[in-house]
Amino acid sequence: MKTKYWFILAVGVIGFLSCAPKSMKTVADSKQFLFGVAVRPSDLLDPKDSKLLQDNFNILVAENIMKLQYLRPTESFWNWSDPDKLVEFAQKNNMKLRGHTFVWHNQNPPFINNLTDKEKALSVLQDTINQVLTRYKGKFYEYDVCNEVIDDNGILRNSVWMKTIGSEYIDIAFKTAREADPSVKLILNDYNNEYAGTTKGDAFYNLVKDLVTRKVPIDGVGFQLHVLAEQPVNEKALRANIQRFRDLGLSVSFTEVDVRIKLPVTPEKEAAQQKVYLDLLRIALEEKVSSFVLWGYTDLYSWIPGTFAGYGSAHPFDRNKAPKPVYELMKKTLADYKR
């Protein structure tokens, strides 16, 4: 009789556990899908925030601390402390890492912004890449080697790297990165590059195609996807764009996803936002996108209001760090997806 009782109890417990809500990370892992987020150093220290990260994401990227303004504020000083902690946190929690970024026109320290000599600029560029990828060799899944190199008009951006080195800085950056760490996927990342048939989207594609043709070691591209809730996803143009990069033998990552709402928030605007988030996630799943990364998770820490006046509520967690309905819908979409 006792044996029968314990058997029934065990079956009940197993049934309860199988019906218990699964975390987003558990679901993403089961689907072999990389679902991630950009993080700040304090996210790893606050118990509530770190638990939220552990439960929901399996790939992380530094929101700011690996941009050169913070990582290498002077030529001789490196701030390794925060990136070291990020790497340690990811390894401890069985998460992959994205790197962001070596080459950008923005958030550079003064010693880089003031570069005028080509040889000095080359030295700084190559030394930066070598230092980082040597220190963290084998630790990163993919890295945004260059970020936002094309301006909105489709022309190469006139950054400090372009002014001092010339357009070959892109080739040099990727070749240096490949030599420093052959294992990391090397990515060219940009915004407003997600659609085929647009000025910037086509210019980005033509640049990448040229890199591939000349055998520059590039492994994939990143679509940032900072988008608006009121603008539905152009699914046809997005799928066409993904496919043409696949035809070049490259992966595609959704690297900085957020969907901002024009304030004030209304139920209708939230419904539009939900559709955009779910469409992007569905397309990422169906097109086997390499990683799907949110640029922040909570409205409490959002970069959106300070950059896009009159917009907000862009993230899947609210200001109290509670998941919004859109996040539960995203989890269900992922859980229901059949590979």
MARMIGU-703911 format. One record per residue: x, y, z of N, C-alpha, C, O, CB in turn. Coordinates in steps of 0.001 Angstrom, whole numbers, plus 500000, padded with zeros to 6 digits. Each point is the difference from the previous one (the first is absolute). Glycine has a CB too. Layout:
N
XYZXYZXYZXYZXYZ ...
***
This chain:
339
500830498793500000499170501207500000500863501254500000499726500970499293498473497783501921 502879501199499621500898501151500075500705500227498661500182501134499559500150498438502902 500063499307496900500682500103498698499085500656498971500430500851499221500931497094501310 497370501646499478499038500574499064499817501494500251499887500787499060498950496996500798 501135502605501429499854501418500341501155500827499461499795501060499407498951498289502642 502468500160498161501171500752499536500080500060498478500486500979499435500707498340502639 498325499628497270499985500003498543499049501078499478500329500754499085500214496785500900 498261502511500626499022501020499576500530501405500264499819500903499183498305497493501284 502542501786500696500573501304500327501070500402499001500055501152499569499457498433502836 501341499462497227501079500288499052499456500399498641500477500942499367500983497452501846 497520500857498351499382500331498705499395501403500044500099500755499032499416496800500553 499860502788501540499411501324500143501024501104499946499778501034499370498443497951501964 502919500797499336501075500997499999500554500183498599500206501127499550500365498279502814 499669499486496948500529500079498632499019500742499096500395500821499172500867497021501169 497457501854499833498992500693499194499972501483500272499878500810499082498785497127500900 501454502422501310500018501422500360501195500706499385499870501092499448498956498370502686 502352499903497964501211500627499466499910500159498495500459501002499451500869498020502419 498081499992497454499919500083498539499049501096499556500121500529498895500387497041500965 498521502777501027499037501052499659500446501376500497499407501017499640498781497270500445 502862501738500748500460501262500557500504500919498891500587499529499026500011499311503124 499180502462497989500460500928498960501506499905499792500764499980500965497348501551499605 502312498411498177501418499944499692500536501407499798499291500889499528500429496841499427 501522502455501405500624501299499777500278500187498519500074499033499242500950500912503055 499128501313497298500331500283498605501319499343499612500129499473498895498624502698501255 502222497856500746501293499383499698499854498496499774500608499442499087500535502329502277 498052497581499469499769498563499820499373499719498648500394499067499301499337500666503168 499286501086497168499344499823498707500978500257498861500069499218499052497740501459501965 502955500427499072500957500332498946501053498901499853500348499611498886499278502837501557 500876497056500686500993498920499948499419498757499334500675499337499212500403501561502869 497669498790498238499379498800499432499819500125498488499976498997499288498852500616502890 501045501613497342499843500239498562501335500286499314500050500236498793497661500641501660 503368499099500330501339500338499478499977501372499314500525500181498902499990497355500784 498866503403500995499828501360499482500678500968500950499770499957501209498041499435497667 503023501478500581500717500958500835499156501253500183499821500789499072502395498312500126 497273501066502012499133501118500356500704500797501092500222499492501099497656499217498282 502476502548500316500874500710500918499596501429500282498921500457499622502845498105499570 499146502137501492499715501364500431501299500747500240501025499402500330496808499856500700 502111502070498799501110500881500371499912500303501484498913500257500519501158500755497163 501066498961503007500000500161501457500979501082500443500949500345499296498419497249500940 500363502924500957500870500956500679500720499270501133499522498958500447498944502999498964 502674498561501070500693499326501107499117499774501216500083498950500637502003502077498557 497065499948501138499154499870501192498964498888499863499519499478501006500815502948499412 499314497203498339499048498911499809500532498684500563499230499136500421499914502019497535 502178498705502047500617498767500470500140499974501513500221498944500593500994500901497252 498654501327502779500224500115501447498703499984500792499951499442501096502107501845498421 496895499315499944498715500035500683499375498598499950499831499449498912499846503017500492 499980496953501742499478498623500013498750499808499141499861498982499322501076500804502954 498156501193497752498779499874499208500312500054498508499463499216499218499228501834502646 502180499881497747500354500126498591500765498777499511499706499478498925500357503005501338 500905497058500504500805498861499570499144498737499886500208499184499102501809501846501991 497014498813499824499088498843499904499139500106498748499749498998499331500209500800503180 499589501416497169499220500202498786500812499606498768499479499351499093499250502506502032 502539498532498839500865499634498882500178498495499917499912499422498916501268502764501297 499069497175500917500215498561500029498777499229499510500133498960499355501448501370502537 497236500180498416498765499302499653499571500213498554499242499193499460500087501037502899 501139500837497007499390500389498727500917500015498784499511500025498871498995501285502492 502797498675498832500886500206498856501152498992499976500484499556501041498920502869499006 501019497230498735501142499085499868501150500591499186500967499306499687497431498811500486 501491503173499486501129500711499392499926501458500455498925500600500016501125497831497947 501100502130502404500073501363500524500963500834499171500922499477499374498549499683502929 500295502157497706500914500954499394500099501194500931499017500382500634500410498851497004 501753501354502446500169501201500821499342501189499297500287500279498835501883498816502137 496952501595499740499344501160499403501010501120499720499929500645498954497942498746502248 503059500843499716500942501105499828501447499675500370500920500569499411497180500907501031 502122497632500511501324499896500618501098499495499079501180500097500339497643499514501755 500808499844496732501039499572499069500126500951498817500730499725499048498854497919501638 499698503483499378500259501087499071501264500712500479500267500055501200497244500221498228 503251500258499651501356500431500339500046501168500979500986500161500719499699499048497053 498276501600502268499931501095500967500157499480501428500578500673500854497937500604497575 500971497530501819500040499416501344501085498940500137500634499895501050496933500559499157 502651498765498751500972498916500074501432500506499968500862499493500717497485499031498182 501906502494500256501357500537499850499927501532500018500184500637498962500560497315499690 498993502639502504499805501453500068501245500810499682499896501143499553498376498421502122 502905499863498548501249500620499557500811498934499276499694498811500087500304502866501846 501018498749497365500776499035499219500647498936500881500153498853499578500270502932498737 499956498587502899500752499077500855499145499293501058500463499046500625501498502408498999 496796499005500583499178499404501065498844499199499421499265500475499135501351501413502379 499239496882498985498900499128499603499121499710501208500498499662501074500914499313497099 497290501157501646499047499658501064499523498561499782498954499763499395500304502678500841 501521496616500262499664498588499803499000499480501030499385498956499784502873500725499238 497571501013502071499223499475501119498572499619499599499562498880500260501826502522501258 497892499518497856498604499724499648499871498908498936499180499098500170500277503267500402 501322497677498331499916498902499029500385498650500608499394498982499665501118502662498536 500471498333502674500379498748500659498817499416500769499759498794499964502615502019500218 496891500058500514498850499539500784498883499495499088499304499041500335501287502597501476 499242499011497034498995499553499042500344498607499475499137499125499930500404503266499429 501716497413500275500447498700499504499809498930501079499526498900499717502149502235498762 498693499195502739499862499050501108498530499640500233499669498832500203502413502113500852 497044500054498917498568499772500211499430499095498908499241499074500287500568503172500835 500558498027497633499492499204498884500470498549500109499215499074499792500769502982498758 501274497748501772500516498642500114499324499245501141499657498826499861502531501955499207 497627499892502047499387499380501177498562499569499719499528499006500550501942502391500918 497836499352497675498588499747499747499731499370498628498872500016499508500630501900501982 501541497538497911499864499280498728499367500866498917499067499586499312500736498288501969 500737503353498585499526500932498991501114500281498994501182499952500338497215501076501322 501217499260497119500964500454499008500131501519500086499231500668500691500212497373497795 501551502490500796500265501438500029500123500560498591500580499374499113500571500361503090 498285501471497608500272500810498809500930501130500418499895500522501110497846498910497830 503164500939500172500874501134500258499553501217499212499562499885498856502327498549501590 498225502754500185499527501231499355500766501187500600499801500283501181497874498709498404 503160501698499700500429499877498632501400500609499911500363500801500862497233499285498245 503191499566499893501338500573499864499993501335499248500646500963500413500271496719499626 498355502353498870500044501151499093498637500668499939499024499403499546502788499500499100 498129502331501812498754500767499971500376501471499901501091500405500400497642497843500971 500331502558498079500255501436499903499640500717501290500307501181500164499272498701497386 499772499409503365499463500614501203500607499350501242500564498908499927497295501629498856 502018500149502366500461499498501289501457499517499959500339498928500501497305500425499997 503189501470498895501444499775500016500650500938501015499473501084500249500487498192497323 501164500337503017500711500890500920500685501126499231500189499886498789500162498199502806 500022502987499073500639501131499314501253499614499216500238500541498920498865500905502868 501699497630498733501249499700499297499738499357498634500839500090499103500299499629503115 497702499633497622499636499456498687499366501082499131500334500126498822499334497598502201 499430503047499546499361501069499222501006501014499470499749500648498983498208499050502395 503173500445499298501023500974499601501069499429499086500963500694499677498622500441502452 500268497618497448500985499406499097500006500730498658498947500339499461500754497433501673 501497502464498337500141500624498679500979499251499104499950500124498776499523502065502271 501408497041499561501051499296499252499559498584499658499506499283500871502248502097500280 498413498207497608499538498690499540500690498864500738499338499076500472500203501916497296 501771499064502336500728498905500645499620499870501469499892498892500526501997501453497875 497910500789502256499593499959501399498598499418500123499732499203500899501726502783499601 497656498406498609498634499471500039499995498497499760499274499267500672499850502939498524 501674497333499861500113498559499739500507499264501230499501498928500345500927501546497236 500554500102503067500577499383501195498962499879501110499896498959500651502345501973498730 496995500135500832498976499995501049498908498979499670499573499242500871500902503192499628 499077497549498248498946499086499582500418498547500200499270499216500607499947502482497733 501944497950501153500447498618500075500337499587501433499722498872500408501149501337497263 499723500703503082500338499694501386498741499771500827499961499101500840502133502257498942 496873499456499983498741499846500729499394498620499753499635499295500941499975503183498895 500289497153498912499400498704499650500832498847500564499452499051500560499586501961497341 502268499073501954500877498932500499499924499854501514499950498886500522501566501528497551 498474500715502630499954499953501457498720499312500482500049499134500874501326502973499229 497485498278499329498717499467500457499848498527499637499670499177500854499331503101498912 501239497393498974499752498627499568501067499026500501499748498797500067499115502121497921 502311499578502362500991499136500645499593499705501436500081498861500460501722502085498069 497756500096502174499585499815501398498800499052500104499929499170500906500922503137499627 498209497830498526498761499231500075499918498938498894498912499668499532499968502333501486 502230497496498587500034499026498903499111498803500323500115499384501060502223501345498348 496777498959499653499112498865500180498799500260500879499191499099500221502764499527499456 497910502592500832498923500307500948498743500568499321498904499912500553502856500507501163 498400500166497081498877500654499335499483499154498842500773499428499231500155502805501425 497746497701499239499360499283498896500104500806498710500360499465498952498059499433502667 501260502403498465500129500883498843500346501403500475499737500360501148498612498249497536 502243502177500426500496501322500380499703500992498886500285499739498831501531499228502584 497605502177498956499789501086499039501335500698499775500367500912500741497207499406499990 503138499252498256501318500570499729499863501479499634500716500850500530500134496893498699 498233502547499869499735501382499590498502500277500132499170499130499738502813500850498661 497692501234502010498615500364500289499642501310499301500694501006500147499440497807502075 498769501158497015499451501213499379501008500716499096500220501204500128498296499036501853 502079499016497122501009500598499108499366500702498801500681500734499285500921497489501422 497096501560499065499307500639498882499045501066500528499237499757500936500948498127497691 499866503290500768499117501092500388498603499769499410499803499098499186502172502497500934 497074499217500292498617499812499547499843500188498495499044499497499410500198501277502820 501688499947497146499929500222498552500642498875499191500060500078498773499965502357501687 500456496519500218500589498860499303501484500124499720500580499135499344497231500533499663 502812501395501481501434500224499792500759499622501265499469500120501104500057501739497243 501720497684501496500802499693501171500102501222500901500302501104499547500991497192499140 498451501486502595499973501088500963501399500610500158500997499278500024497073499614501177 501994502437498904501288500698500104500468500049501466500115501067500602499302500327497351 500842497433502584500422499855501399501481500316500144500692500251499013497535498008501358 502250501725500864501427500222500238500832498934499312501108500280499544498363500800502645 500015497706497727500732498910499345500059500224498487501020499731499366498259498682502459 499634502075497613499965500287498560500936501161499672500711499967498996496909499199500871 502375501851500975500825501179499757501484499687500092500795500521499217497368500886501673 502212497754500050501430499759500238500559498839499178501139500060499537498536500829502753 499528498053497527500514498796499342499476499859498582500715499533499113499444499376503108 498590501493497562499358499744498719499108498771500102499948499352501045501995501691497743 497358498640500136499002498930500040500588498632500321499268499089500387499427502210497980 502601498545501480500616498699500288500005499671501485500363498888500384501051501412497606 498189500649502852499961499708501435499068498838500302500225499263500960500269503134499522 498459497427498709499059498899500227500698498663499753499914499091500826498141502387498504 502634498402499535500756498782499704501004499697501108500115498867500466499607501569497079 500995500596502862501063499823501001499410499535501327500562499125500659500816502656498213 497499498799501517499372499615501266499585498531499984500253499276500962498944503080499337 500173497205498626499555498604499937501191499034499921499982498948500640497902501812498228 503121499580500372501167499122499895500743499900501329500472498928500380499733501678497200 499892500514503117500661499998501309499221499142500990500586499233500764500335503063498785 497766497838500432499151499221500905500096498512499711500065499194500928498390502749499252 501555497681498555500103498588499657501318499401500490500029498876500502498523501539497498 502520500330501855501296499499500458500049499894501522500617499084500545500459501930497436 498276499920502696500045500015501463499181498865500607500407499417501005499908503054498913 498544497209499489499158498914500507499259499352498841498953500493499581500785500677502644 500792497731497254499358499320498866498637499397500333499259499635499087503007499881500070 497380500370502128498772499305500377498768500896500040498882499495499904502531498973501389 498755502851498845498852500883500166499412500364498639500732500205499032500259500705503100 497666499168497804499332500420498768500124501520499872499659500734500928498711497301499191 502108502424498753500267501416499786498832500644499245499618499557498917502875499992501060 496949501515500630498741500581499527500181501462499602500727500746500656498011497674500822 500585501986497430499843501410499647498580500393500391499035499404499521502662500463498545 498174501122502794498717500345500627499551501400499586500829500893499825499730497618502125 498122501684497894499508501343499652498514500107500306499341499011500320502409501199497878 497738501014501696498572500260500183499388500393498662500709500418499085499668500303503314 498313499145497491499267500316498760500570499264498787499936500498498876499523501745502080 501092496581499281500577499190498925499230498714499782500460499116499278501756501850501244 496595498918500104499312498716500032499175499686498762499627498847499785500321501419502633 499759500747496761499115499774498862500741500073498672500762500933499745497369500002501596 501630498061497820500458500074498616499174501050499268498806500150500259501912497411499766 499922503165499058499282500979499198499985501400500568499337500880499452499299497274499795 502092502076501854500125501355500548501414500509499730500908499215499725497359500299502081 501912501793498276501315500581499709501081499426500901501039499540499525497836502547499728 500876497942502030501023499512500921500092498476499986501097499444500055498521502570501371 499238497310498502500024498540499959500791499470498830500770499052500151497042500939500963 502012500604497723500712499537498806501470500399500044500858499237499556497015500926499137 502429501026501837501398500415500120500746499068500972501152499636499762498192502775499748 499993497218501565500601499076500967500269498651499343501075499420500160497738501752501730 500205498342497376500183498718499311501166500065499011500829499090499957496715500445500298 502521501530498955501069500113499001501381500066500659500966499446499475497432501731498993 501693499488502660501264500047500734500390498605500461501145499579499830498362502770500914 499543496938499838500297498656500502500343499052498857500932499203500107497536501197501834 500788499684496978500288499153498843501419500232499498500692499051499633496882500981499745 502859501215500604501368500329499583501023499401500960501037499499499565498125502623499392 500557497927502340500910499397500974500126498498499764501099499447500022498288502327501647 499474497576498106500011498552499762500749499675498712500795499060499963497016500714501258 501940500992497730500660499773498701501512500106500128500745499256499363497236501645499461 502461500041502013501446500194500185500564499133501124501153500158500402498580502175498765 499431496743501337500418499024501015500464500645501304500887499481500679499758499014497469 498748502638502191500196500572501332499257499078500986498869499605499718501342502829499376 500384497219502037499421498988500888498806500497500818500132500301501186502118498700498929 496599501081499244498764500383500667499093498779500063499869499274499014500338503132500186 499163497360501955499161498818500191498511500300499987499184499113499746502657499925501555 497807502205498970498577500302500064499729501479500097500916500818500085498733497005500982 499062502509498917499571501394500102498995500126501138499336499037500383501051501337497137 499525500852503011499053500286501057499000501059499563500384501045499475501345498343502218 496990500341498522498946500995499826499615500470501401499520499201500804499614499742497003 501066502334502496499714500484501347498507499918500325499620499486501052502361502033498777 497178498984499273498548499951500176499504500800501197499248499491500831500809498287498116 500371503482501134499347500971500882498819500551499206500176500881499159502006499730502107 496630498883498992498872500295499116498834500630500764499996500059501230500704498033497304 498319502371500706498842500682500560498779499097499976499786499247499050501153502946500210 498267497892501793498786499181500079499015500344498894499268499132499524501048500701502938 499664501439497124499010500417498996500388499630498572499234500249499069500170501608502442 501757497560498309500430499591498667500064498478499927500955499411500506500357502733499216 497705497202499665500001498538499904501252499481499302500591500689499168496915499350500788 502885498756500388501166499369499381499715499735498526498960499442499647501695499504502558 500280501460496942499916499673498579500593498606499832501181499833499695498981502629499575 498988496552500939500477498616500068500678499557498710501030499328500040497138500183501563 501270500854497271500559499586498716501414500548499814500901499273499582496784500643499456 502509501380501275501317500624499817501015499474501008501183499874499683497692502173499434 500667497642502101500904499463501014500443498589499644501185499681500090497701501738501640 500181497742497870500362498632499614500917499997498778500950499219499934496870499958501001 501892501696498100500842500081498801501422500414500369500969499496499433497013501087499181 502131500328502330501322500461500418500768498891500702501179499779499724497929502545500493 500214496977500697500658498878500680500491498980498986501119499497500104497431500854501913 500606499348497003500359498980499021501213500397499165500844499158499696496770500168500230 502479501961499698501138500359499144501313499976500769501055499777499406497418501629499214 501485498820502694501231499839500769500316498516500191501167499606500018498398502585501159 499399496994498966500209498558500075500640499495498708500859499120500025497166500652501532 501550500790497325500559499600498716501488500338499893500727499399499209497020500932499770 502693500633501822501434500330500050500753499080500962501220500098500135498223502288499325 499824496720501206500633499088500948500134500575501397500811499521500793500402499515497310 497994501997502211500118500691501279498800499726500905498914499664499528502433502108499341 498869498378502439498905499940500961499401501389500160500614501002499635500470497057501570 497709501983499347499328501254500310499601499970501472499435499014500473499719501240497133 501139500826503117499600500133501397499107501229500154500229501024499357501907497850501416 496846501020500083499214501160500418500635500476501305499864499337501029497945499836497846 502878501959501096500986500288501038499578500998501075500578499988501087501055499512497202 497380501367501452499694501065500965498501500310499998499607501160499883502703499812499793 496870498015500451498570500152499765499308500778501121500133499672501179499915498186497547 499227503157500887499015500644500875498930500629499117500259500339498845501482500112502972 497046499704498735498861500495499226499370501146500787499237499769500939500342497940497988 500739503514500693499572501159500777498595500455499613499569499874498854502821500816501348 496917499843500802498626500471499841499969501522500133500641500562500888498448497251500028 500171502849498206499803501445500121499050500247501166498863499530499995501526500844497506 500083500363503492499228500230501208498830500960499740500107500860499126501967498733502237 496824500283499364499784499050501104499669498602499495499540499821498872499669502070502542 501033497128499441499701498615499658498492499772500053499326500452500926502915498803499975 497240500045498102498583499605499975499928498504499706500974499424499516498287502899499706 499621497048501056499859498575499664500233499731498516500577498976499633497805500795502247 501168501151497269500183499817498552501480500034499628500450499219499161497305501835500429 502999499847501032501432500091499717500742498775500533500939499511499373498904502995500706 499725497005501086500628498794500542499710498791499108500861499135499832498933501809502497 499016498992497107499665498911499084500877500055498757500450498967499505497191501040501343 502602501199498648500878500160498837501423499585500354500676499346499206497879502529499933 501898498508502056501340499606500451500123498485500116501009499422499595499190502745501637 498783497197499316500014498545500129500153499334498645500759499043499852497813501133502185 500713500328496984500077499406498663501404500134499419500506499063499384497069501462500260 503056500630500547501358500188499483500969499039500685500776499322499328498716503100500190 500469497515501809500882499084500720499787498551499549500962499280499734499017502291502229 498777498018497956499706498610499653500369499697498547500479498907499699497671501094501991 501632500953497414500401499793498601501511499844499888500484499122499286497530502207499947 502732499520501470501458499896499951500485498670500560500887499364499432499266503115500778 499258497104500911500401498733500595499642498827499092500806499089499809498897501910502468 499115499023497176499575498915499102500912499899498783500405498904499610497231501414501153 502686500823498640500888499994498834501381499498500388500619499234499262498100502676499733 501764498523502167501318499538500466500018498485500157500980499351499633499372502836501547 498584497251499358499923498548500172499933499288498657500725499034499762498126501306502430 500285500138496944499793499328498715501199500127499081500271499102499202497308501329501028 503144500678499875501152500233499128501319499557500644501074500223499442497687501693499547 501147497453502190501205499484500689501019501123500257501195499835499759498449497914499141 499862503383501589500873501118500354500953499556501115499612499249500896498597502440498433 503031498779500606501053499507500894499756500360501461500218499170500883501362501017497224 497971501039502159499679500402501366498967501115499958499941500781499051502364498560501756 496881500716500247498949501011500127500239500693501333499743499425501057498556499247497526 502200502576501369500453500690501206499203501276500213499909500841499106502386498200500593 497128501102501491499286501218500379500985501049500483500957499675500702497009498981499905 501811502610499022500889501066500476499430500575501297499431501092500026501307499457497594 499433498685503443499416500319501284498712499228500190499349499618499028501690502652500907 498586497495501336498808499199500267498915500783500726498819499694499842502636498310500240 498919503004500716499003500719500791499927501477499642501013500633499705499364497741502122 498403502164498204499816501436499737500683500865501059500274501175499754497551498298499129 502452499963502286500634500762501070501374500517499592500377501113500366498370497516501291 502003500574497588501364500378499609500094500405498527501100500079499454499762498362502293 498023501810497619499963500154498546500792501195499484500003501077500596497789497852499469 502874500848498814500715501072499311499070500782499064500372501062499502501738497578500641 496702500846499623499113500566498980499546501430500306500155500860499133499091496832500405 500200502615501645499496501365500224501062501077499853499698501113499571498635497908501944 502905500663498835501066500986499891500512500202498587500685500983499719499932498421502565 499053499668496823500479500077498618498899500367499029500227500741499044501489497579501516 497087501160499685498856500255499120498920500710500821499178499356500653501352498594497895 499484503360501407499053500797500795498562499628499663499630499890498831502031501988501265 497529497929500954498598499687499804499707498526499828498851499619499778500940502581499226 501247496952501096499811498553499853500422499283501280500791500519500787499594499658496722 499076498632502683500364499210501174499348498639499973499560499529498950500708502559502346 499668497269499881499360498685500169500459499006498942499198499254499439498822501880501563 503297498868498732500521499253498853500368498557500297500264499227499079500560502907500090 499197497491502113500594498724500381498951499028500541498907500420500378503232500773500122 498180497519499539499003498999500399499736499911501500499072499309500420501623499450497599 500111501935502799499748500061501440499691501450500381500600500931499463500935497072500970 497526502178500497499603501342500383500981500623500996501044499415500287496580499939499307 502050501813500926500909500711500897500173499290501349500939500286500743498381501835498137 499780496967501422500138499191501215500697498676499725500084499135500872497854501930500020 502563498787497878500726498799499561499100498772499937500461498865500121501609502088500874 496644499295498816499043498914499802499771499810498504499942500982499259498943499501502972 500984498274497311499780499781498567498658500542499545498983499789500661502448498189499467 498563502712498757498762500480499393499333498849499247500634498974499754500308503379500046 497800497805499835499331498954499210500779499619498741499998498834499606497830502007501263 502833500123498499500756499678498787501091498968500274500313499176499141499216503124499998 501047497750502058501076499054500300499448498585500158500610499036499539500692502803501580 497559498043499523499384498680500138499605499454498628500098498798499754499062501818502546 500395500265496815499673499573498635501255499564499239499960499049499220498078502522500782 503065499126500229501256499597499358500443498625500499500455499166499218500208503255500551 499200497351501532500376498700500553499130498890499417500494498922499671500262502203502443 497951499145497762499100499006499416500344499738498536499982498855499550498217501870502038 502116500342497669500394499846498604501216499104499869500063499135499126499005503118500381 501891497965501368501220499194499972499710498559500409500493499057499380500863502992501135 497841497791500533499679498651500485499228499200498967500198498792499877499769502085502448 499153499785496928499155499310499029500708499726498673499504499235499173498547501848501900 503097499539498731500671499868498702500525498595499796500648499433500880499970502974499205 499103497038498756500495498672499627501132500162499012499808500538498909497930498419501478 503429500584499986501173500144499130499855499113498778500884499977499144500559500562502840 
***
